[in-house]
Amino acid sequence: MSAQELRQRIQHLSSQIELHKKLLKELERDKILAHRQLNAVLDPIARLPLEISSGIFLQSLPTFPKHGESHVPMLLLNICSTWSAIALSTPDLWTAIQIEFPCTENLAELLPIWFQRARNRPLSVLLRGDLSGRWNPSVSAVIWRHGAWLKHLELSFDNWADDDEDAEYGSIPFDIFGNTTPEPLLLLETLTICGLPPGHPTHGQLLRELFYPSRILKPLCLAPNIVECIFDNVPVVDSFHETPDSEGLLIPTLRRLRFESLGIAPQADVEILNYLSLPALEVLSVPMRVVSSGDLVRFLKRSAPPLRQLVLGMVWGHDPSELHQCLCLVPTLERFEMWWNTQIMDQLLAALTASPSLLPNLCNLTVHTGIDIPDSAWWALVHTVSINRIHLHLLGERYPAPPADVLAASRELVDAGAEINMGVDT
């Protein structure tokens, strides 16, 4: 063949190749479409109404989902087009997120897309990790721009490096807003702040300089509808620059305030209690030491709350003399929970028996028992239940069985309608 003929043949073959490539692409598209149609026929999710399929997806969602592609809800976008469409049509899948610091810079670009998919639903955000030295201003700025939709906010300092390079971050006071001026957190109902656990090597040396009262209280000042606040091992700085106002910060909507880790030696610093006035408070959990220090009495006098439930943490050698005064300030109390201490229990049970009007609304007494309960204490418990007609719950890992006559008296009370439960602490 001549050169001209060879050129023509090559051109013809090239045309045929392009034609077949085009046909292959069309066949690939047809194959993908057929697969989708087959999936739609076989996939039970695809045959369900949207409200049911989206409900199934929601059941797979953790409380605070991570944002990676291997985690729900992002994972649902990579299964098939049908699942992706369902996920994108379900705003409730995108109303919560967990962000761990340090984080990547591109997260500041992902977050607006994530929140947009929530379609103005109330948001729940968990920020965890090194929130002082590794705080990302660009990411936090995105969060506070959406602050008007925040309903639940949790800060968890649970991942702090313990080497010399990172120790310097312990002296950086944590400021949740940084240089941002946030809008009011109109929907915020719950705020949780968790410090490092007591067993962490840097718990004391780092966190002691980390939390100033004014910065802890700042989000509360911006949340006119806050209902619940939880502090877990959050020691505040004892600074002469910040002294509590005699009236305290008035938060008229807060109904539940909890200082956690009450069942171990109290590590959480409840100094923050001295900065607050909570006239609507119904539930309060604090370590027993705030009783002996007088902080609880001052708080109750300042707030005059309609308290319905009080939990006093484990006793560690503190003087219980002010407990009676505290209880006199909360006649609305319905549920009372505390850890066993023979001296305190003797005084409490004697007071309840001698004066049922001390806590006229008390209906439930929960006691985390010790390993040494004298017979007299057992009888005092039974007598208190008989006089005050309250439900008694005893919890403990190990405690001696009550005497036989105490058990017999308890059974008689139960037969008469009383409620006495003996269980195990979990």
C-alpha positions in Angstrom: 0.0 0.0 0.0 1.1 3.5 -0.8 1.8 6.1 1.9 -1.4 7.9 1.0 -3.5 4.7 1.4 -1.9 3.9 4.7 -2.7 7.4 6.0 -6.3 6.9 4.9 -6.5 3.5 6.6 -5.1 4.9 9.8 -7.6 7.7 9.7 -10.4 5.2 9.1 -9.2 3.1 12.1 -9.1 6.1 14.3 -12.6 7.0 13.4 -13.7 3.4 14.1 -11.9 3.5 17.5 -13.6 6.8 18.4 -16.9 5.4 17.4 -16.4 2.3 19.5 -15.2 4.4 22.5 -18.4 6.4 22.2 -20.4 3.1 22.1 -18.5 1.8 25.1 -19.3 4.9 27.1 -22.9 4.6 26.2 -22.8 0.9 27.2 -21.1 1.8 30.5 -23.9 4.4 31.2 -26.6 1.8 30.3 -24.9 -0.7 32.6 -24.8 1.8 35.5 -28.4 2.7 34.9 -29.4 -1.0 34.8 -27.5 -1.5 38.1 -29.3 1.4 39.7 -32.6 0.0 38.4 -31.7 -3.5 39.8 -30.8 -2.0 43.1 -34.1 -0.1 43.2 -35.9 -3.4 42.6 -33.8 -5.4 45.1 -33.0 -2.8 47.7 -35.7 -2.7 50.4 -34.6 0.8 51.5 -35.3 2.2 48.0 -38.8 0.7 48.0 -39.8 2.4 51.3 -41.4 5.8 51.7 -38.9 8.5 52.4 -40.1 9.0 56.0 -39.5 5.4 56.8 -36.1 5.0 55.0 -34.9 8.3 56.6 -36.0 7.0 60.0 -33.9 3.9 59.5 -30.9 6.0 58.6 -31.4 8.1 61.7 -31.2 4.9 63.8 -27.7 4.4 62.6 -26.6 7.8 63.7 -24.5 8.3 66.9 -25.3 11.1 69.3 -22.4 13.2 67.9 -21.4 11.8 64.5 -17.9 12.3 63.2 -17.4 14.1 59.9 -15.2 11.6 58.0 -16.2 9.7 54.9 -16.1 6.4 56.9 -18.7 7.6 59.4 -22.4 8.1 59.2 -23.9 10.3 57.7 -21.1 10.9 55.2 -20.8 7.2 54.6 -24.4 7.1 53.3 -23.5 9.4 50.5 -21.0 6.8 49.1 -23.3 3.7 49.0 -25.4 4.4 46.0 -27.3 7.3 44.4 -30.6 6.3 46.1 -29.1 6.2 49.6 -27.3 9.5 48.9 -30.6 11.1 47.8 -32.3 9.9 51.0 -29.5 11.1 53.2 -29.5 14.6 51.5 -33.3 14.7 51.9 -33.1 14.0 55.6 -32.1 17.2 57.5 -32.0 15.5 60.9 -29.0 13.5 59.8 -27.0 16.7 59.7 -28.1 18.4 62.9 -25.2 17.0 65.1 -21.5 16.8 64.6 -18.3 15.9 66.6 -15.2 18.0 65.9 -11.9 16.9 67.4 -8.9 19.3 67.8 -6.4 19.6 66.3 -8.4 19.4 63.1 -7.7 19.9 59.4 -8.0 23.4 57.9 -10.5 22.2 55.2 -13.0 21.5 58.0 -13.8 25.2 57.9 -15.0 24.6 54.3 -17.0 21.4 55.1 -18.9 22.8 58.1 -21.0 25.3 56.2 -22.1 22.6 53.8 -22.9 20.2 56.7 -24.9 22.9 58.5 -26.7 23.9 55.3 -27.9 20.3 54.9 -29.6 20.6 58.4 -31.9 23.3 56.9 -32.0 25.5 59.9 -32.8 22.7 62.3 -31.5 23.1 65.9 -27.9 22.0 66.0 -25.9 19.8 68.5 -22.1 20.3 68.5 -19.4 18.4 70.4 -15.9 20.0 70.5 -13.3 17.7 72.0 -9.5 17.2 72.2 -7.0 20.0 72.9 -9.3 22.9 73.0 -6.7 25.4 74.2 -3.4 25.0 72.4 -4.9 23.4 69.3 -8.0 25.5 69.0 -8.7 26.4 65.3 -10.1 29.9 65.0 -11.3 29.5 61.4 -13.4 26.4 62.4 -14.7 28.0 65.6 -15.7 31.1 63.6 -17.9 29.0 61.4 -19.5 27.4 64.4 -20.3 30.8 66.0 -21.7 32.1 62.7 -24.3 29.3 63.2 -24.7 30.0 66.9 -28.3 31.1 66.6 -29.2 27.4 65.7 -27.1 25.8 68.5 -29.3 23.8 70.9 -26.8 21.6 72.6 -23.1 22.4 73.0 -20.5 20.2 74.7 -16.8 20.9 75.2 -14.6 18.0 76.2 -10.9 18.4 77.1 -10.3 14.6 76.9 -7.3 14.4 74.6 -4.3 16.4 75.8 -0.7 15.5 75.0 1.6 15.0 78.0 5.0 15.8 76.7 7.2 18.9 77.3 6.4 20.4 73.9 2.7 20.5 74.7 2.9 21.4 78.4 3.1 25.1 77.6 -0.5 25.0 76.3 -1.7 24.5 79.9 -1.0 28.2 80.7 -3.2 29.4 77.8 -6.6 30.3 79.4 -9.4 28.8 77.4 -11.6 31.3 75.6 -14.5 29.7 73.8 -15.2 32.6 71.6 -11.7 34.0 71.0 -11.8 37.2 69.0 -15.2 36.4 67.6 -18.2 38.4 68.7 -21.0 35.9 68.7 -24.7 36.5 68.2 -27.0 35.5 71.1 -27.3 31.7 71.4 -31.1 31.9 71.3 -31.8 28.2 71.0 -29.1 26.9 73.4 -30.6 24.7 76.1 -27.8 22.6 77.4 -24.1 23.4 77.9 -21.6 20.7 79.0 -18.0 21.3 79.9 -15.7 18.3 80.6 -12.2 18.7 81.8 -9.4 16.1 81.9 -10.2 13.1 84.0 -8.6 13.2 87.5 -6.3 10.3 86.6 -4.7 12.1 83.7 -1.0 13.1 84.5 -1.6 16.7 83.5 -5.0 17.2 85.1 -3.9 19.4 88.0 -1.0 21.3 86.5 -2.7 22.3 83.2 -6.4 22.8 84.0 -5.7 24.8 87.1 -4.7 27.8 84.9 -7.2 27.1 82.1 -10.7 28.2 83.2 -11.5 31.7 84.3 -15.0 32.1 85.7 -15.9 35.0 83.4 -15.1 32.9 80.3 -17.0 29.9 81.6 -20.0 32.1 82.2 -19.8 33.9 78.9 -21.9 31.4 76.9 -24.5 31.4 79.7 -24.8 35.1 79.4 -25.5 34.7 75.7 -28.1 32.0 76.2 -31.4 33.5 77.3 -33.1 30.0 77.1 -30.5 27.8 78.8 -32.1 25.0 80.7 -29.2 22.6 81.8 -25.5 23.1 82.6 -23.1 20.3 83.4 -19.5 20.7 84.7 -17.3 17.6 84.9 -13.9 18.1 86.5 -13.6 21.8 85.5 -11.4 23.6 88.1 -11.8 27.4 87.8 -8.9 29.8 88.4 -8.9 31.3 91.9 -8.1 34.8 90.7 -8.3 38.0 92.7 -9.1 39.8 89.4 -12.5 38.0 89.3 -14.4 38.1 92.5 -18.1 36.9 92.5 -20.8 39.6 92.7 -22.8 39.4 95.9 -26.0 39.0 93.8 -24.4 36.5 91.3 -25.1 36.2 87.6 -28.8 35.9 87.3 -29.9 33.1 84.9 -33.7 32.9 85.2 -34.2 29.9 82.9 -31.6 27.4 84.2 -33.4 24.4 85.8 -30.6 21.8 86.1 -27.1 22.3 87.3 -24.8 19.3 87.7 -21.2 18.9 88.9 -20.4 15.3 87.8 -18.0 12.6 89.2 -19.7 12.7 92.5 -19.1 9.1 93.4 -15.3 9.5 93.7 -13.2 11.9 95.6 -14.5 15.2 94.3 -12.1 16.8 91.8 -14.5 19.3 90.1 -14.1 22.8 91.5 -17.6 24.1 92.3 -16.3 27.6 92.9 -18.4 28.6 89.9 -21.5 28.2 92.1 -20.5 31.4 93.9 -20.9 33.3 90.7 -24.5 32.2 90.0 -28.0 33.1 91.0 -30.5 30.5 89.7 -34.1 31.3 90.8 -35.7 28.6 88.6 -33.3 25.7 89.6 -35.0 22.4 90.1 -32.1 19.9 90.0 -28.7 20.3 91.6 -25.8 17.8 91.9 -22.8 19.0 93.9 -20.0 17.5 96.1 -20.8 17.4 99.8 -17.9 19.8 100.5 -20.0 22.8 99.3 -22.2 22.1 102.3 -19.4 22.3 104.9 -17.8 25.3 103.2 -21.0 27.3 103.4 -21.1 27.8 99.6 -24.3 25.9 99.2 -26.1 27.8 102.0 -25.1 31.1 100.4 -26.2 29.9 97.0 -29.6 28.8 98.2 -30.2 32.0 100.1 -29.2 34.0 97.1 -31.2 32.0 94.5 -34.2 30.8 96.6 -34.8 28.1 94.0 -37.8 25.7 93.9 -35.4 22.8 94.2 -37.0 19.4 93.6 -33.9 17.1 93.4 -30.6 17.4 95.3 -27.6 15.1 94.9 -24.7 15.5 97.4 -21.6 13.7 96.4 -19.3 11.5 98.5 -18.2 12.7 101.9 -14.5 13.0 102.5 -14.0 14.2 106.1 -16.1 17.4 105.9 -18.1 18.8 108.7 -21.9 18.2 107.9 -23.1 20.7 110.5 -24.6 23.0 107.8 -26.6 20.3 106.0 -29.7 20.9 108.2 -29.6 24.6 107.4 -29.4 23.8 103.6 -32.4 21.4 103.8 -34.4 24.1 105.7 -33.9 26.3 102.6 -35.4 23.8 100.1 -38.9 22.8 101.4 -39.9 21.9 97.8 -37.4 19.0 97.7 -38.9 15.8 96.4 -35.8 13.6 95.7 -32.6 13.5 97.8 -29.5 11.5 97.0 -26.3 11.2 99.0 -23.4 8.9 99.9 -23.3 7.1 103.2 -21.6 8.7 106.3 -22.7 7.4 109.7 -22.6 10.8 111.4 -24.4 12.6 108.6 -27.0 9.9 108.2 -27.7 9.8 112.0 -28.3 13.5 112.0 -30.4 13.5 108.8 -32.7 10.6 109.8 -33.1 11.9 113.3 -34.2 15.3 111.9 -36.6 13.8 109.4 -38.2 11.6 112.0 -38.5 14.3 114.7 -39.8 16.9 112.2 -41.5 15.5 109.1 -42.2 19.2 108.2 -38.5 19.7 107.5 -38.9 18.3 104.0 -42.7 18.0 103.6 -42.5 17.1 99.9 -39.8 14.5 100.1 -40.9 11.3 98.5 -37.6 9.6 97.5 -34.4 9.1 99.5 -31.4 7.4 97.7 -28.4 6.4 99.7 -25.1 5.0 98.3 -24.2 2.8 101.2 -20.9 2.0 102.9 -19.6 -1.4 104.1 -20.3 -0.7 107.8 -23.9 0.0 108.6 -24.7 -0.4 112.3 -28.0 -2.0 113.4 -29.2 1.3 114.8 -28.8 2.9 111.4 -30.9 0.2 109.8 -33.7 0.8 112.3 -33.4 4.5 111.8 -33.9 4.0 108.0 -37.0 1.8 108.6 -38.4 4.3 111.1 -37.9 7.2 108.7 -39.7 5.3 105.9 -42.5 4.5 108.3 -42.9 8.1 109.6 -42.3 10.1 106.4 -43.8 7.6 103.9 -40.9 8.0 101.5 -39.4 5.6 98.9 -36.0 4.4 100.1 -33.3 3.2 97.6 -30.1 1.7 98.9 -27.3 1.3 96.5 -23.8 -0.1 97.1 -21.2 -2.5 95.8 -21.1 -4.3 99.1 -22.9 -3.8 102.4 -24.0 -6.2 105.1 -27.4 -7.7 105.0 -29.7 -6.0 107.5 -30.7 -7.9 110.7 -33.6 -10.3 110.4 -35.9 -8.2 112.4 -35.2 -5.2 110.2 -36.0 -7.2 107.1 -39.2 -8.3 108.7 -40.2 -4.7 109.5 -39.3 -3.7 106.0 -41.5 -6.4 104.5 -44.4 -5.1 106.6 -43.9 -1.6 105.3 -43.7 -2.8 101.7 -46.9 -4.8 102.2 -48.5 -1.6 103.5 -47.5 0.2 100.3 -44.0 1.5 101.0 -41.2 1.2 98.4 -37.8 -0.1 99.7 -35.2 -1.1 97.1 -31.8 -2.5 97.7 -29.5 -2.6 94.6 -25.9 -2.4 93.3 -24.1 0.8 92.3 -23.4 0.9 88.6 
